[in-house]
């Protein structure tokens, strides 16, 4: 399972991503964070999903569950919402390409409180970037 979050201070504004990979029992096994420059919140959310999938692959996962706090991104990945924003389409397509590399995958959206560590990593990366 990868808990992912992306955020921007301003929309668009300075943006970062945070990822926490957990084992089946919920224990954290790896974390990543990165400053991604100026971006919108939704771009940051997609970049966080992609970083989470990269981390899952590095850890040898063949199945992945992506947990985020962006209902829009989760619904787009599920195919329930169309991707209308031209800036998000390439990120969406790349996400779907990478997801197909896993035997099984799922995505779900949770409240921000349930994604706390990934959110903390975003803020750490933004603070470090100045």
MOQUI-V761800 format. One record per residue. N is the residue number from 1. BURIAL is I if it has 9 or more other C-alpha atoms within 8 Angstrom, else O. Layout:
N/BURIAL
N/BURIAL
//
This chain:
1/I
2/I
3/I
4/I
5/I
6/I
7/I
8/I
9/O
10/O
11/O
12/I
13/I
14/I
15/I
16/I
17/I
18/I
19/I
20/I
21/I
22/I
23/I
24/O
25/O
26/O
27/O
28/I
29/O
30/O
31/I
32/I
33/I
34/I
35/I
36/I
37/O
38/I
39/I
40/I
41/I
42/I
43/I
44/I
45/I
46/I
47/I
48/I
49/I
50/I
51/I
52/I
53/I
54/O
55/I
56/I
57/I
58/O
59/O
60/O
61/I
62/O
63/O
64/I
65/I
66/I
67/I
68/I
69/I
70/I
71/I
72/O
73/I
74/I
75/I
76/I
77/I
78/O
79/O
80/O
81/I
82/O
83/I
84/O
85/O
86/O
87/O
88/I
89/I
90/O
91/I
92/I
93/O
94/O
95/I
96/I
97/O
98/I
99/I
100/O
101/O
102/I
103/O
104/O
105/I
106/O
107/I
108/I
109/I
110/I
111/O
112/O
113/O
114/O
115/I
116/O
117/O
118/I
119/I
120/I
121/I
122/I
123/I
124/I
125/I
126/I
127/O
128/O
129/O
130/O
//
